[in-house]
Amino acid sequence: MTSGGAVRAEDVRQMLGLADRTRVIDLFEALMRADLAPALQELREQYDTGADPAMILGDLAEFTHFVTRVKVVPALAEDVSLTEAERTRGRAFAAKLSMRVLARTWQMLLKGIEEVTAAGRPLAAAEMVLVRIAYAADLPTPDEVIRSLGDGTRGNGFGAAAPPPAPTSARPATPARFEAPRSEMPRGPTRSALASTAPAQAPAIESVAGAAAPLATAAARALESFEELVALAAEKRDIAVKSALERDVRLVRFEDGRLEIGLEASAAKTLTGELSKKLGEWTGRRWMVIVSAEPGAPSLRAQAELRRAELKDNVRADPLVQAVLTRFPGAEIVDVRQPGGAPAAADDTPFDVSADPGRADDEA
């Protein structure tokens, strides 16, 4: 507030926790260029001037929505109620950014606003949201990856197509996914530019089912049954995957390279993707892991518990065991073991009947 009592716009924004509109557009531009350092600095500076992190993300989402509308209906950029920066730069963004990138940014911002609102440290949560958006900004969308398999180049969906490859063994450099409409903002090397200088490699592309392409150096290994798959996880000493296969997976159909399963409620959401990746690494071939609508067989753990229950019922029906249980009220059958001490299987003799009538009392 000035000495004469007039209230400046900056003071009002600071009191309400709002961010400057032009600075919000600058932050949006840095994110779309995947230029993370200026984006985090801009967020920190706006926060230091009193802007609320959740409101900053809300303004970013609002500007993303505006750019999307201009891309669909260009005449909306002529609205006189908008600032000159919004009209000019909004048209430039709408021309450069694809609809898929705008939709992805919108969804990530909506999710991020919820996280920041619920977080105990809103600024740190907002910074993590910006990191996710910046790292996703120069990534190709799934359909662009699929198209790149057909023409041998990586499309970017921003403007003209890449030029044809030169008659050399090297792959053409990947074009930048976004060209900033403002020349005065400093531009650092983005991840796309750095990636273009690296040696050409065959990318590991995930299939629609999420299975990673097998490593060329891995020896192919065939699996004949689901039990072999569980044994392979134990062989690789991957206890987490082995436990998930036994506890959370209901087998529907098994073929070498294809696994159809049902999932228990305790299964992790990333289990199918993790199985596809691990199986590709372990067997040297691509695996499709599909969650089926069929109920499938009970999990291996449920089957083992059922066999143990049946064993206990069979042992409990034996006259000698009944005599022991009658003599010691409240006694329970804790486990069933073979005479050698190993746990009894479902088809093994569950106990050893001794000729000594006093042995049962001693063991009980």
C-alpha positions as CSV (number, residue, x, y, z in Angstrom):
1,M,0.0,0.0,0.0
2,T,1.3,3.4,-0.9
3,S,1.7,6.4,1.4
4,G,-1.4,8.0,-0.1
5,G,-3.6,5.0,0.8
6,A,-3.9,3.6,-2.8
7,V,-3.6,-0.2,-3.0
8,R,-1.3,-1.5,-5.7
9,A,-2.2,-4.6,-7.7
10,E,1.0,-6.4,-6.4
11,D,-0.2,-5.8,-2.8
12,V,-3.6,-7.3,-3.6
13,R,-2.0,-10.4,-5.2
14,Q,0.2,-10.8,-2.2
15,M,-2.6,-10.6,0.3
16,L,-4.7,-13.1,-1.6
17,G,-1.9,-15.5,-2.3
18,L,-2.2,-15.0,-6.1
19,A,0.6,-15.2,-8.7
20,D,1.4,-12.7,-11.4
21,R,-0.3,-13.8,-14.7
22,T,2.7,-13.1,-16.9
23,R,5.0,-15.1,-14.5
24,V,2.5,-18.0,-14.6
25,I,2.9,-18.0,-18.4
26,D,6.7,-17.9,-18.0
27,L,6.5,-20.9,-15.7
28,F,4.2,-22.8,-18.2
29,E,6.7,-22.1,-21.0
30,A,9.7,-23.4,-18.9
31,L,7.7,-26.6,-18.2
32,M,6.8,-27.2,-21.8
33,R,10.5,-26.8,-22.7
34,A,11.4,-29.3,-20.0
35,D,13.7,-26.6,-18.6
36,L,13.3,-27.6,-15.0
37,A,15.8,-25.3,-13.2
38,P,14.2,-22.0,-14.3
39,A,10.8,-23.5,-13.6
40,L,11.7,-24.4,-10.0
41,Q,13.3,-21.0,-9.5
42,E,10.2,-19.2,-10.8
43,L,8.0,-21.2,-8.5
44,R,10.2,-20.4,-5.5
45,E,10.3,-16.7,-6.4
46,Q,6.5,-16.5,-6.7
47,Y,6.2,-18.3,-3.4
48,D,8.5,-15.9,-1.7
49,T,6.4,-13.0,-2.9
50,G,3.3,-14.5,-1.2
51,A,1.8,-16.7,-3.9
52,D,0.2,-19.9,-2.6
53,P,1.6,-23.1,-4.3
54,A,-1.9,-24.6,-4.9
55,M,-3.0,-21.3,-6.5
56,I,0.0,-21.3,-8.7
57,L,-0.8,-24.8,-10.0
58,G,-4.4,-23.7,-10.3
59,D,-3.3,-20.7,-12.5
60,L,-1.2,-23.1,-14.6
61,A,-4.2,-25.4,-15.1
62,E,-6.3,-22.4,-16.1
63,F,-3.8,-21.3,-18.7
64,T,-3.5,-24.8,-20.0
65,H,-7.2,-24.9,-20.4
66,F,-7.1,-21.5,-22.2
67,V,-4.4,-22.7,-24.6
68,T,-6.4,-25.9,-25.3
69,R,-9.5,-23.8,-26.1
70,V,-7.5,-21.6,-28.5
71,K,-6.2,-24.6,-30.3
72,V,-9.7,-25.8,-30.9
73,V,-11.2,-22.4,-31.6
74,P,-8.5,-19.9,-32.5
75,A,-10.9,-16.9,-32.5
76,L,-11.0,-17.2,-28.6
77,A,-7.6,-15.6,-28.5
78,E,-9.1,-12.3,-29.8
79,D,-11.0,-11.8,-26.5
80,V,-10.3,-8.2,-25.5
81,S,-10.7,-9.0,-21.8
82,L,-7.4,-10.9,-21.9
83,T,-4.0,-9.4,-21.5
84,E,-1.8,-8.9,-24.5
85,A,0.6,-11.6,-23.1
86,E,-2.2,-14.1,-22.9
87,R,-3.5,-13.5,-26.4
88,T,-0.1,-13.5,-28.1
89,R,1.6,-16.2,-26.2
90,G,-1.5,-18.3,-26.0
91,R,-1.8,-18.4,-29.8
92,A,1.9,-19.4,-30.0
93,F,1.5,-22.2,-27.5
94,A,-1.6,-23.5,-29.2
95,A,0.2,-23.7,-32.5
96,K,3.2,-25.5,-31.1
97,L,1.8,-27.9,-28.5
98,S,-0.1,-31.0,-29.5
99,M,-3.5,-31.8,-28.0
100,R,-2.1,-34.9,-26.3
101,V,0.5,-32.9,-24.5
102,L,-2.0,-30.3,-23.3
103,A,-4.4,-33.0,-22.1
104,R,-1.6,-34.8,-20.3
105,T,-0.5,-31.5,-18.6
106,W,-4.0,-30.7,-17.6
107,Q,-4.5,-34.1,-15.9
108,M,-1.2,-33.9,-14.1
109,L,-2.0,-30.4,-12.8
110,L,-5.4,-31.5,-11.5
111,K,-3.8,-34.4,-9.7
112,G,-1.0,-32.2,-8.4
113,I,-3.4,-29.6,-7.0
114,E,-5.0,-32.3,-4.8
115,E,-1.6,-33.4,-3.6
116,V,-0.4,-29.9,-2.8
117,T,-3.7,-29.1,-0.9
118,A,-3.3,-32.3,1.2
119,A,0.5,-32.0,1.8
120,G,2.0,-30.8,5.0
121,R,4.7,-29.1,2.9
122,P,2.8,-27.5,0.0
123,L,5.9,-25.9,-1.7
124,A,7.8,-29.2,-1.8
125,A,4.7,-31.0,-3.2
126,A,4.3,-28.3,-5.9
127,E,8.0,-28.7,-6.8
128,M,7.5,-32.5,-7.3
129,V,4.5,-31.8,-9.5
130,L,6.6,-29.5,-11.7
131,V,9.3,-32.1,-11.9
132,R,6.8,-34.7,-13.2
133,I,5.4,-32.3,-15.8
134,A,8.8,-31.2,-17.0
135,Y,10.1,-34.7,-17.4
136,A,7.0,-35.7,-19.3
137,A,6.9,-32.7,-21.5
138,D,9.5,-33.9,-24.0
139,L,8.5,-37.6,-23.9
140,P,6.7,-39.0,-26.9
141,T,3.1,-40.1,-26.5
142,P,2.4,-43.8,-26.9
143,D,1.0,-43.4,-30.4
144,E,4.1,-41.5,-31.5
145,V,6.3,-44.3,-30.2
146,I,4.2,-46.8,-32.2
147,R,4.4,-44.7,-35.4
148,S,8.2,-44.4,-34.9
149,L,8.5,-48.1,-35.3
150,G,7.2,-48.0,-38.8
151,D,9.4,-45.1,-40.2
152,G,12.5,-45.6,-38.1
153,T,12.4,-42.1,-36.7
154,R,10.9,-40.6,-33.6
155,G,8.0,-38.3,-34.3
156,N,7.3,-35.4,-32.0
157,G,3.9,-34.1,-33.1
158,F,5.1,-30.5,-33.0
159,G,5.1,-28.9,-36.4
160,A,6.8,-30.2,-39.6
161,A,8.0,-33.8,-39.9
162,A,11.7,-34.6,-39.4
163,P,13.9,-34.5,-42.5
164,P,14.8,-37.8,-44.2
165,P,17.9,-39.6,-42.7
166,A,21.3,-38.7,-44.2
167,P,23.1,-41.5,-46.1
168,T,25.2,-42.4,-43.1
169,S,25.1,-45.1,-40.4
170,A,24.2,-42.6,-37.7
171,R,20.5,-42.0,-36.8
172,P,19.2,-38.4,-37.3
173,A,19.1,-36.2,-34.2
174,T,15.7,-36.0,-32.5
175,P,14.1,-32.6,-33.1
176,A,13.1,-30.6,-30.0
177,R,9.5,-31.2,-28.9
178,F,8.8,-27.5,-28.3
179,E,10.2,-24.2,-29.6
180,A,9.7,-21.4,-27.2
181,P,7.7,-18.4,-28.6
182,R,9.8,-15.9,-26.6
183,S,13.5,-15.4,-27.6
184,E,14.4,-13.4,-24.4
185,M,14.1,-16.3,-22.0
186,P,17.5,-18.2,-21.6
187,R,17.4,-21.7,-22.9
188,G,19.5,-24.4,-21.4
189,P,20.1,-27.7,-23.0
190,T,17.0,-29.9,-22.7
191,R,17.0,-33.6,-22.2
192,S,15.9,-34.0,-25.9
193,A,19.0,-32.0,-27.1
194,L,21.3,-34.0,-24.8
195,A,19.8,-37.2,-26.0
196,S,20.4,-36.3,-29.6
197,T,24.2,-36.2,-29.1
198,A,24.3,-39.7,-27.5
199,P,25.2,-42.8,-29.5
200,A,22.3,-44.4,-31.4
201,Q,20.8,-47.3,-29.6
202,A,17.9,-49.6,-30.2
203,P,15.2,-48.3,-27.7
204,A,13.5,-50.8,-25.5
205,I,9.8,-50.2,-26.5
206,E,7.0,-51.5,-24.3
207,S,4.2,-53.3,-26.0
208,V,0.5,-52.5,-25.4
209,A,0.4,-55.2,-22.7
210,G,3.4,-53.5,-20.9
211,A,5.9,-56.2,-21.7
212,A,9.4,-54.8,-22.3
213,A,11.3,-55.9,-25.4
214,P,13.7,-58.8,-24.5
215,L,17.4,-58.1,-24.2
216,A,19.3,-59.1,-27.3
217,T,22.0,-60.6,-25.2
218,A,19.7,-62.8,-23.0
219,A,19.4,-66.5,-23.9
220,A,15.8,-67.5,-24.6
221,R,14.3,-69.7,-21.9
222,A,11.0,-71.6,-22.2
223,L,8.6,-72.1,-19.3
224,E,6.1,-74.9,-19.4
225,S,4.0,-74.2,-16.3
226,F,3.1,-71.6,-13.7
227,E,5.0,-73.6,-11.1
228,E,8.2,-73.3,-13.3
229,L,7.6,-69.5,-13.3
230,V,7.5,-69.5,-9.5
231,A,10.6,-71.6,-9.3
232,L,12.3,-69.2,-11.7
233,A,11.5,-66.3,-9.4
234,A,13.0,-68.3,-6.5
235,E,16.1,-69.1,-8.6
236,K,16.6,-65.4,-9.3
237,R,16.2,-64.6,-5.6
238,D,13.4,-62.2,-6.2
239,I,11.5,-62.7,-3.0
240,A,8.9,-60.0,-3.8
241,V,7.9,-61.4,-7.1
242,K,7.8,-65.0,-5.8
243,S,5.6,-64.0,-2.8
244,A,3.3,-62.1,-5.1
245,L,2.9,-65.0,-7.5
246,E,2.1,-67.3,-4.6
247,R,-0.2,-64.9,-2.6
248,D,-1.8,-62.5,-5.1
249,V,-2.1,-64.3,-8.4
250,R,-4.9,-66.7,-9.5
251,L,-3.9,-68.6,-12.6
252,V,-6.4,-68.5,-15.5
253,R,-4.3,-69.6,-18.5
254,F,-0.6,-70.2,-19.0
255,E,1.4,-70.4,-22.2
256,D,5.1,-69.8,-22.9
257,G,5.2,-66.0,-23.5
258,R,1.6,-65.4,-22.3
259,L,0.1,-65.3,-18.8
260,E,-3.5,-64.7,-18.0
261,I,-4.2,-64.2,-14.4
262,G,-6.8,-62.9,-11.9
263,L,-5.6,-60.7,-9.0
264,E,-6.4,-60.8,-5.3
265,A,-7.5,-57.6,-3.6
266,S,-4.0,-57.4,-1.9
267,A,-2.2,-57.3,-5.3
268,A,-0.1,-54.2,-6.1
269,K,-1.3,-52.1,-9.0
270,T,2.1,-52.4,-10.7
271,L,2.2,-56.2,-10.4
272,T,1.4,-56.9,-14.1
273,G,4.0,-54.4,-15.4
274,E,6.6,-55.8,-13.0
275,L,5.9,-59.4,-14.1
276,S,6.2,-58.4,-17.8
277,K,9.5,-56.7,-17.2
278,K,11.0,-59.4,-15.0
279,L,9.9,-62.2,-17.3
280,G,11.4,-60.5,-20.3
281,E,14.7,-60.1,-18.5
282,W,14.7,-63.7,-17.1
283,T,13.6,-65.6,-20.2
284,G,15.0,-63.4,-23.0
285,R,11.7,-63.1,-24.8
286,R,8.7,-60.9,-24.7
287,W,5.9,-61.8,-22.3
288,M,2.3,-60.6,-22.3
289,V,0.7,-60.5,-18.8
290,I,-3.1,-60.0,-19.0
291,V,-5.6,-59.5,-16.2
292,S,-8.5,-61.7,-17.1
293,A,-12.2,-61.3,-16.1
294,E,-12.3,-65.0,-15.3
295,P,-11.9,-65.9,-11.6
296,G,-9.1,-68.4,-12.2
297,A,-7.8,-71.1,-9.9
298,P,-7.1,-70.3,-6.2
299,S,-3.7,-68.8,-5.5
300,L,-0.9,-71.2,-4.6
301,R,-1.0,-70.0,-1.0
302,A,-4.8,-70.7,-0.8
303,Q,-4.3,-74.1,-2.3
304,A,-1.5,-74.9,0.3
305,E,-3.7,-73.7,3.2
306,L,-6.6,-75.9,1.9
307,R,-4.3,-79.0,1.7
308,R,-3.1,-78.3,5.3
309,A,-6.6,-78.0,6.5
310,E,-7.5,-81.3,4.8
311,L,-4.5,-83.0,6.4
312,K,-5.5,-81.8,9.8
313,D,-9.0,-83.0,9.3
314,N,-7.7,-86.5,8.3
315,V,-5.4,-86.6,11.2
316,R,-8.1,-85.5,13.6
317,A,-10.3,-88.4,12.5
318,D,-7.6,-91.0,13.4
319,P,-8.6,-92.9,16.6
320,L,-5.2,-92.4,18.2
321,V,-5.3,-88.6,17.8
322,Q,-8.9,-88.5,19.0
323,A,-7.8,-90.3,22.1
324,V,-5.0,-87.8,22.8
325,L,-7.4,-84.8,22.2
326,T,-9.9,-86.4,24.5
327,R,-7.3,-86.9,27.3
328,F,-6.0,-83.3,27.0
329,P,-9.1,-81.0,26.6
330,G,-8.3,-77.8,24.7
331,A,-5.3,-79.3,22.8
332,E,-5.0,-78.3,19.1
333,I,-3.3,-79.9,16.1
334,V,-0.7,-77.2,15.2
335,D,1.1,-79.0,12.4
336,V,1.3,-82.3,10.6
337,R,4.8,-83.8,10.0
338,Q,6.2,-87.0,8.7
339,P,8.1,-89.3,11.1
340,G,11.4,-87.8,9.9
341,G,10.4,-84.3,11.0
342,A,9.6,-82.8,7.5
343,P,6.2,-81.3,6.9
344,A,3.8,-83.9,5.4
345,A,2.5,-83.4,1.9
346,A,-1.1,-83.8,0.9
347,D,-0.6,-87.4,-0.3
348,D,1.9,-88.5,2.4
349,T,1.2,-90.6,5.5
350,P,0.5,-87.8,8.0
351,F,1.7,-89.5,11.1
352,D,3.5,-92.6,12.4
353,V,1.3,-94.9,14.5
354,S,3.6,-96.3,17.3
355,A,3.1,-99.8,18.8
356,D,3.8,-98.2,22.2
357,P,0.5,-97.1,23.7
358,G,2.3,-94.7,26.0
359,R,4.1,-92.8,23.2
360,A,1.0,-90.8,22.3
361,D,0.8,-89.5,25.8
362,D,4.5,-88.6,25.9
363,E,4.4,-86.8,22.6
364,A,1.2,-84.9,23.5
